[in-house]
Each structure stands twice: as structure tokens, then as C-alpha cells.
Amino acid sequence: MQIDINQLAVQSDTIQSCLILIAAIGAAQLLPLARSWQPLEWFCLLAKTLAHKVNHPERAVSQQMIAGILATIILVVPITVIGALLLKLAAFPWFFEFLVLYVCLSAYQFTQPAKAIAESLSQGNNQQAKNILSPWVSQSSQGLSSVGLCKTTIEKTLTTPLYGPISSIVFFAIGGASTVIAIHLLRQLELSWPPYHPRFKHFSSFVSQFNRMIFFVPKVIWHVSLAMQFGRFHFGSLVAEDKLAKGLNNDFNTVHLGAHLLKVELGGPQQFIDNNCLLTGAPNPSPSRVELAKIKAGAFPQYQHISTAVRVAQNGKFFFLTLSLITPIIWVLLRNM
């Protein structure tokens, strides 16, 4: 009898976790949290401020790496521990799990902005497209041409689900909501300290390499979800490396796959406004150019390719979400037969 009770408890927890995921995904899709109210955006600002204080590129490489590791620990560990304690002590932990998933998933709802950018580009309104894109990317969007806007939007469309719903589901299944908090904080650090930017090359090397390792399984899952829609899998994408960035661009694999599936050119140099200038309020800071490899798998992308990328990304998300939610439910039903 004890075994039956334990089995029932496990099955109940499994179904509850599925329901929490469904509710959080639905809420994030229908009513995403505004970016001005997004805690992960506040975390990014905190990360940039801390980097401004402790990142000194003129110092020895070892000092920069140690500073980056300590900054990562200071920013990630306390928040994760506090989140884990709140989840442990809460009278209704399911509500806080839903809240964590909702907040994290809301930060990756790029579908509607991508559609709005495509619509603006179709009307020739490049400035409006730049304004829509700007809050979503680390680089400066103001100097982008229409082709650059298309490239950046497609790249963001194809990489966002990997770190949003795919990683959230995988790590929620592995370690619960506290693990989801940790992996999203680590991802935001990588966005705040671009590892291929010369200023953060050594400072963010630890978080970059660590993220490459922990996101490998979600990346494989996402690549399969994308490639199966085209009936072919470009295996070289998993080991493709941006030689100009010296392997520090973790999104290059997914962008490489997307370029070959859509048969367009993606990648290329990016421009960044120095965070120090933004934080100190320097007038008219000039952007710095960072060279990244181009993936020449076809012609330059047009705004129509953004719609294709959105459709492919949505189909990939739907396939994985359906599979990941239906599988445990079927397992529970089969065990009760």
C-alpha cells in the first residue's frame, strides 16, 4: 500500500508540474510582462553597473578572469538561494513556481516584436523597426541598414526560444524553479557582458564557457525541432565556430543552422555602445565595431524572411512543448492502466 501511495504522489507531482508549465507558458504568450517591469532587465542593469566598477581590461588576464568569476558568483548565487528558500518555505509553492516561470518566459516573447519589425520594414519605416528592435538586443541597432535589421531580427527570432521555453522546460524538469532562476541569470550575464566584445573577452570567459556546457542539451533539442521542419539536419552547425570571435559567440551554432535552413546570409559585424558611456551619461557616445563571421548560405535576407523565421520558430516551440507536456501525462495514464 505504501508503494501505491508513493507512486500516486509522484504521479500527482508530475501532473501538477505539467499544469504549472502550461499555465505559465499560456500566460507569458498572452500577457507577457512589460520589459520595464521585467526583473531580468533590472538584473542586466545591475550586471552592467557591476562590470563598470570591477572590469578593467588594462589589467592582467588572470585578474580579469577572477573578477568575472567573482562577479558571476555575487550576482547569481544570492538570488538563486533566496529564490530556492522562498519556494521551500512557501505555503503554496506551485504559485511561486508559476510566477518564476512566467517572469522568465516573458523575457523571451519576441514573436510580436519580430512581426512588428517585419511590418515596419515592409512599409520602408526603418527607424521604427530600429526602435522596436533596440530593447531586445545587446548591440546598437541605430546604425543598421534594412538588411542588418532583417539579419538581427531573424537571428533573435531563432535563438530566443532556445533560451526561453526550451531551456525553461528542460531545467524545470531537472531541478525545479530554482534551477530555472539560475540558468536565466547566467544567460542574462552573457547578454550583458558579450564574450566576443574585446572589453569582456576575459571578464566573461567563465560565464560564456559555463553557459556553452549547460545549454548544450537544450541547443541540440532546439536544432532538431528546427531542422525536422525542413527534412534535413545540418550536423556541421553543432560544431560550427565563429573564427573571428575565436569561439566566444555561443549563438553562432543556431544562427549557422538558421542561415542554411532559410538559405540566407546571416551574421556579420555588430556595433556596441560602450556601457561605461551609457552609465556615466557621456554625450553622443560613438559605437565600437566588433567583427563577427558572416554565414553566406544564400542571398541577403528581406523582411519576408522574418515571417518565415517566426513561423519556423513557432512550429519548433509548439512541437517541443507538445511533446514535453504530453509524454509525462501518457506515462502516468499507462502506469494506471
C-alpha positions as CSV (number, residue, x, y, z in Angstrom):
1,M,0.0,0.0,0.0
2,Q,2.9,2.3,0.8
3,I,4.3,1.8,-2.7
4,D,0.9,2.7,-4.2
5,I,0.8,5.9,-2.2
6,N,4.3,6.9,-3.2
7,Q,3.5,6.2,-6.9
8,L,0.4,8.3,-6.6
9,A,2.4,11.2,-5.1
10,V,4.9,11.0,-7.9
11,Q,2.2,11.0,-10.5
12,S,0.4,13.9,-8.8
13,D,3.6,16.0,-8.7
14,T,4.2,15.2,-12.4
15,I,0.7,16.3,-13.4
16,Q,1.0,19.4,-11.3
17,S,4.3,20.3,-12.9
18,C,2.7,19.9,-16.3
19,L,-0.2,22.1,-15.4
20,I,2.2,24.8,-13.9
21,L,4.1,24.8,-17.2
22,I,1.0,25.0,-19.3
23,A,-0.3,27.9,-17.3
24,A,3.0,29.8,-17.3
25,I,3.6,29.3,-21.0
26,G,0.0,30.4,-21.8
27,A,0.2,33.5,-19.5
28,A,3.6,34.5,-21.0
29,Q,2.3,34.2,-24.5
30,L,-1.0,36.0,-24.0
31,L,0.0,38.6,-21.4
32,P,3.8,38.9,-21.3
33,L,5.3,41.1,-18.6
34,A,6.3,44.6,-19.9
35,R,10.1,44.9,-20.2
36,S,10.1,47.9,-17.9
37,W,8.7,45.6,-15.2
38,Q,10.9,42.7,-16.1
39,P,13.1,41.6,-13.2
40,L,15.7,40.1,-15.6
41,E,16.0,43.6,-17.2
42,W,16.8,45.0,-13.8
43,F,19.3,42.3,-13.3
44,C,21.0,43.2,-16.6
45,L,21.3,46.8,-15.5
46,L,22.8,45.6,-12.2
47,A,25.3,43.4,-14.1
48,K,26.4,46.2,-16.4
49,T,26.8,48.5,-13.4
50,L,28.9,46.0,-11.5
51,A,31.1,45.3,-14.7
52,H,31.6,49.1,-14.9
53,K,33.1,49.0,-11.4
54,V,35.2,45.8,-11.5
55,N,36.0,45.1,-15.1
56,H,39.4,46.6,-16.1
57,P,40.6,45.4,-19.5
58,E,44.0,47.0,-19.0
59,R,44.8,44.6,-16.1
60,A,46.3,41.1,-16.4
61,V,44.2,38.4,-18.0
62,S,44.1,36.4,-14.7
63,Q,42.8,39.4,-12.8
64,Q,40.1,40.0,-15.3
65,M,39.0,36.3,-15.2
66,I,39.0,36.3,-11.4
67,A,36.9,39.5,-11.4
68,G,34.4,37.9,-13.8
69,I,34.1,34.7,-11.8
70,L,33.6,36.6,-8.5
71,A,31.1,39.0,-10.2
72,T,29.1,36.0,-11.5
73,I,29.0,34.3,-8.1
74,I,28.0,37.6,-6.4
75,L,25.2,38.2,-8.8
76,V,23.8,34.7,-9.3
77,V,24.3,32.7,-6.1
78,P,22.4,35.0,-3.6
79,I,19.4,35.5,-5.9
80,T,19.2,31.7,-6.6
81,V,19.5,30.8,-2.9
82,I,16.8,33.3,-1.9
83,G,14.5,32.1,-4.6
84,A,15.1,28.4,-3.5
85,L,14.3,29.3,0.1
86,L,11.1,31.2,-0.8
87,L,10.0,28.2,-2.9
88,K,10.8,25.8,0.0
89,L,9.1,27.8,2.7
90,A,6.1,29.0,0.7
91,A,2.7,27.7,1.7
92,F,1.7,27.4,-1.9
93,P,5.0,26.6,-3.8
94,W,3.1,25.9,-7.0
95,F,2.2,29.6,-7.2
96,F,5.8,30.8,-6.9
97,E,6.9,28.2,-9.4
98,F,4.3,29.6,-11.8
99,L,5.5,33.1,-11.1
100,V,9.2,32.2,-11.7
101,L,8.3,30.5,-15.0
102,Y,6.0,33.3,-16.1
103,V,8.6,36.0,-15.4
104,C,11.4,34.1,-17.1
105,L,9.3,33.1,-20.1
106,S,8.0,36.7,-20.5
107,A,11.6,37.9,-21.1
108,Y,11.8,35.8,-24.3
109,Q,8.5,36.7,-26.1
110,F,10.0,38.1,-29.2
111,T,7.3,36.9,-31.7
112,Q,5.2,40.0,-31.7
113,P,8.1,42.5,-31.9
114,A,9.5,40.5,-34.8
115,K,6.2,40.7,-36.7
116,A,6.1,44.4,-35.9
117,I,9.6,44.9,-37.3
118,A,8.7,43.0,-40.5
119,E,5.7,45.2,-40.9
120,S,7.7,48.4,-40.4
121,L,10.3,47.2,-42.9
122,S,7.6,46.4,-45.5
123,Q,6.5,50.0,-45.2
124,G,10.0,51.3,-45.5
125,N,10.0,52.7,-41.9
126,N,13.5,51.6,-40.9
127,Q,13.6,54.0,-37.9
128,Q,10.5,52.4,-36.3
129,A,12.0,49.0,-36.9
130,K,15.2,50.1,-35.1
131,N,13.2,51.4,-32.1
132,I,11.3,48.2,-31.8
133,L,14.4,46.0,-32.0
134,S,16.6,48.1,-29.7
135,P,15.4,46.9,-26.3
136,W,15.8,43.3,-27.4
137,V,19.4,43.2,-28.4
138,S,22.8,44.0,-26.7
139,Q,24.2,45.7,-29.8
140,S,23.3,49.1,-31.1
141,S,20.5,49.0,-33.7
142,Q,20.6,52.6,-34.8
143,G,23.3,52.1,-37.4
144,L,21.7,49.0,-39.0
145,S,20.5,49.1,-42.6
146,S,17.4,47.3,-43.7
147,V,19.4,44.1,-44.4
148,G,21.1,44.4,-41.0
149,L,17.7,44.8,-39.3
150,C,16.5,41.7,-41.1
151,K,19.6,39.7,-40.1
152,T,19.4,40.8,-36.5
153,T,15.7,40.1,-36.2
154,I,16.0,36.7,-37.8
155,E,18.9,35.8,-35.5
156,K,17.0,36.9,-32.4
157,T,13.9,35.0,-33.6
158,L,15.8,31.8,-34.0
159,T,17.9,32.0,-30.8
160,T,15.3,33.3,-28.3
161,P,13.2,30.1,-28.0
162,L,16.4,28.1,-27.2
163,Y,17.0,30.1,-24.0
164,G,13.3,30.8,-23.3
165,P,10.8,27.9,-23.4
166,I,13.1,25.1,-24.4
167,S,15.7,25.7,-21.6
168,S,13.0,26.5,-19.1
169,I,11.2,23.2,-19.6
170,V,14.4,21.2,-19.6
171,F,15.8,22.7,-16.4
172,F,12.4,22.8,-14.7
173,A,12.2,19.1,-15.2
174,I,15.8,18.6,-13.9
175,G,16.0,20.9,-10.9
176,G,12.7,22.8,-10.5
177,A,12.1,26.5,-10.4
178,S,15.3,27.5,-8.6
179,T,17.4,25.9,-11.3
180,V,15.4,27.9,-13.9
181,I,16.2,31.1,-12.0
182,A,19.9,30.2,-12.1
183,I,20.2,29.4,-15.8
184,H,18.3,32.6,-16.8
185,L,20.5,34.7,-14.6
186,L,23.6,33.2,-16.3
187,R,22.1,33.8,-19.7
188,Q,21.4,37.5,-18.8
189,L,25.0,37.8,-17.7
190,E,26.2,36.6,-21.1
191,L,23.9,39.1,-22.8
192,S,25.1,41.9,-20.5
193,W,28.8,41.0,-21.0
194,P,29.1,39.9,-24.6
195,P,32.1,37.5,-24.5
196,Y,33.1,38.3,-28.1
197,H,33.4,42.0,-27.2
198,P,37.0,42.9,-26.6
199,R,36.2,44.6,-23.3
200,F,34.5,41.5,-21.9
201,K,36.7,38.8,-23.6
202,H,38.4,37.7,-20.4
203,F,35.9,39.1,-17.9
204,S,33.0,37.0,-19.2
205,S,35.0,33.9,-20.3
206,F,33.9,31.9,-17.4
207,V,30.1,32.5,-17.8
208,S,30.5,32.0,-21.6
209,Q,32.1,28.6,-21.3
210,F,29.8,27.5,-18.5
211,N,26.7,28.5,-20.5
212,R,28.0,26.7,-23.5
213,M,28.2,23.5,-21.4
214,I,24.8,23.7,-19.6
215,F,22.8,24.8,-22.7
216,F,24.2,22.1,-24.9
217,V,21.3,19.7,-24.5
218,P,18.6,22.4,-25.0
219,K,20.6,23.5,-28.1
220,V,20.5,20.0,-29.6
221,I,16.8,19.7,-28.9
222,W,16.1,23.1,-30.5
223,H,18.2,22.3,-33.5
224,V,16.3,19.1,-34.1
225,S,13.0,21.0,-33.7
226,L,14.0,23.5,-36.3
227,A,15.7,21.1,-38.8
228,M,12.9,18.5,-38.9
229,Q,10.6,21.1,-40.5
230,F,12.9,21.2,-43.5
231,G,13.6,17.4,-43.6
232,R,17.3,17.9,-43.2
233,F,19.7,18.4,-40.3
234,H,22.9,20.3,-40.9
235,F,25.2,18.4,-38.5
236,G,28.0,20.9,-39.1
237,S,26.1,23.6,-37.2
238,L,26.6,21.9,-33.9
239,V,30.4,22.2,-34.2
240,A,30.5,25.4,-36.3
241,E,32.7,28.1,-34.8
242,D,32.9,31.8,-35.4
243,K,36.6,32.1,-36.1
244,L,36.6,35.8,-35.9
245,A,35.1,35.7,-32.4
246,K,37.5,32.8,-31.5
247,G,34.7,30.5,-30.4
248,L,33.2,33.0,-28.0
249,N,29.9,33.5,-29.8
250,N,27.7,30.9,-28.3
251,D,24.7,31.7,-30.6
252,F,26.8,31.1,-33.7
253,N,25.7,27.4,-34.0
254,T,22.0,28.2,-34.0
255,V,22.5,31.2,-36.4
256,H,24.6,28.9,-38.7
257,L,21.8,26.3,-38.8
258,G,19.1,29.0,-39.4
259,A,21.1,30.5,-42.3
260,H,21.4,27.1,-44.0
261,L,17.7,26.2,-43.4
262,L,16.4,29.6,-44.7
263,K,19.1,29.8,-47.3
264,V,20.0,33.4,-46.5
265,E,23.1,35.3,-45.3
266,L,23.3,35.9,-41.5
267,G,25.9,37.1,-39.1
268,G,28.4,39.8,-39.7
269,P,29.9,42.7,-37.6
270,Q,28.0,44.3,-34.8
271,Q,28.2,47.7,-33.2
272,F,28.1,48.4,-29.5
273,I,27.7,51.5,-27.4
274,D,30.2,51.3,-24.5
275,N,28.3,50.5,-21.3
276,N,30.6,52.9,-19.4
277,C,29.5,55.8,-21.6
278,L,25.8,54.9,-21.0
279,L,26.3,54.6,-17.3
280,T,28.3,57.8,-16.9
281,G,25.9,59.7,-19.3
282,A,28.6,60.6,-21.8
283,P,27.1,62.7,-24.6
284,N,26.8,61.1,-28.1
285,P,28.9,58.0,-27.4
286,S,30.4,56.6,-30.6
287,P,29.7,52.9,-31.3
288,S,32.5,50.4,-31.4
289,R,32.6,47.8,-34.2
290,V,33.1,44.1,-33.4
291,E,33.9,41.8,-36.2
292,L,31.9,38.5,-36.4
293,A,31.8,35.9,-39.1
294,K,29.3,36.0,-41.9
295,I,27.4,32.9,-42.8
296,K,26.9,33.1,-46.5
297,A,24.2,30.4,-47.1
298,G,22.3,32.5,-49.7
299,A,21.2,36.0,-50.6
300,F,20.7,38.9,-48.2
301,P,17.5,38.4,-46.1
302,Q,14.4,40.5,-46.8
303,Y,11.6,41.3,-44.5
304,Q,9.6,38.3,-45.8
305,H,12.3,36.0,-44.3
306,I,11.4,37.4,-40.9
307,S,7.9,36.0,-41.2
308,T,9.4,32.7,-42.3
309,A,11.7,32.6,-39.3
310,V,8.8,33.5,-37.0
311,R,6.7,30.6,-38.4
312,V,9.6,28.1,-38.1
313,A,10.3,29.2,-34.6
314,Q,6.7,28.9,-33.5
315,N,6.4,25.5,-35.1
316,G,9.6,24.3,-33.3
317,K,8.3,25.6,-30.0
318,F,4.9,24.0,-30.4
319,F,6.4,20.6,-31.3
320,F,8.7,20.5,-28.3
321,L,6.1,21.9,-25.9
322,T,3.5,19.4,-27.0
323,L,6.0,16.5,-26.8
324,S,7.3,17.5,-23.4
325,L,3.8,18.0,-21.9
326,I,2.1,15.0,-23.4
327,T,4.8,12.5,-22.7
328,P,4.6,12.6,-18.9
329,I,0.8,12.6,-19.0
330,I,0.8,9.5,-21.2
331,W,3.3,7.9,-18.9
332,V,1.0,8.5,-15.9
333,L,-2.0,7.1,-17.8
334,L,-0.1,3.9,-18.8
335,R,1.0,3.3,-15.3
336,N,-2.6,3.4,-14.0
337,M,-3.9,1.1,-16.7
